[in-house]
Amino acid sequence: MANKYEMIVVLSPVLGEEGYASVTESVKTKLESGATIEVQETLGMKRLAYEINDQKEGFYLQFNFTAEPDFPKELDRVLKITEGVLRHLIIRTDE
């Protein structure tokens, strides 16, 4: 049975516009391989609550998607090794 999830991804500001587009596309491709994307939103550059890797700002992306229960674990693994991703958070929203 598929569940609904929300994911926030924070990208490093040193990537620039082309880097944001590239990482966004790779995340979207990975999501489409095992999930149905309902909402994709670019939240833009925001100030971080604390510095991460000497960065004071981050480029935020939000995805709402539906997937099988084991897919977020694989997505988490991929995002941890993706160059340019400072932080990410995946939460289940249908409970």
Secondary structure, 3 states (H helix, E strand, C coil): CCEEEEEEEEECHHHHHHHHHHHHHHHHHHHHHHEEEEEEEEEEEEEEEEEECCEEEEEEEEEEEEECCCHHHHHHHHHHCCCCEEEEEEEECCC
